[in-house]
Amino acid sequence: MTLGRRGAVAAGAGLVLALAGRPAAARAEESAAEGSAHPRTLFIAGDSTAAQKYADAAPETGWGMALPFFLHRETAVANHAVNGRSTKSFLDEGRLAPITAALRPGDVLLVQFGHNDSKSTDPARYAAPWGSYQDNLRVFVEAARSRGAHPVIATSVERRRFDAAGNAQRSLGDYPAAARAVAAASGTPLLDIEALSLALWQRLGPEATKTYFNWTATEQDNTHFNPPGAIEVARLVARELLRTRVLAPRETRRLDDTVPTRWITWPPAPPSAS
């Protein structure tokens, strides 16, 4: 465990114990109340499915790029998701530290990992689902609570995978179940994006989902999104944030409205983007 990880755990330990006995719903109501005192920021820690994409990657789109369309303009989104990261590599690279430093009471830290944690041949990223993956998720939870912020765990969005009969297939192994278990044990709100996205892909079917994933003339990518897919996954996230009462109704918008894909833009990559 790196120094950053140890610091986050130590700082949050006392507050975690104090919070453990309070129901998640009560904490969510407090979150909404705190949100009225000052504009809140929703921080995203995650992988490429959520990350900001730049002009050289268009039309690939992370769902975090579309999330602001569904939140009130006073609720800011700070997207710290990075391509290729797992819970392990994100923590080992010290990427939680600047998030923790920026968190204020009432802010939200939304954590979504799993795709890259499963890469068992890559020791820099692999985290066993019922072992270090769960330990790492707890680090994020404890870091948020140490700052008076509200952690949220999201199961990973599903890939586009269908069997010969056109049934959408699960591809994430035990990671969604492991994330659900951590959320339940720690009293952390859970956004079950794996289950919701799987149901969405099933409704759309094998052909229609091609327009939601990064299928282009040169690439058939069944993991990352085009603008329509990023928008619809962001809609799922926003609806779950409302359902779990992490966000109040006044903090969301357009949940049932059409969002034009032209609203997605890809800025030039900054020199430090990685």
Buried (B, 14 or more C-beta within 10 A) or exposed (E): BBEBBEBBBEBBEEBBEEBEEEEBEEBBEBBBEBBEEEBBBBBBBBBBBBBBBBEEBBBBBBBBBBBBBBBBEEBBBBBBBBBBBBBBBBBBBEBBBEBBEBBEEBBBBBBBBBBBBBBEEBEEBBBBBEEBBBBBBBBBBBBBBBBEBBBBBBBBBBBBBBEEEEEBEEBBEBBBEBBBBBBEEBBBBBBBBBBBBBEBBBEBEBEEBBEBBBBEEEEEBBBBBBBBBBBBBBBBBBBBBBEBBBBBEEBBBBEEEEBEBEEBEBEEBEEEBE
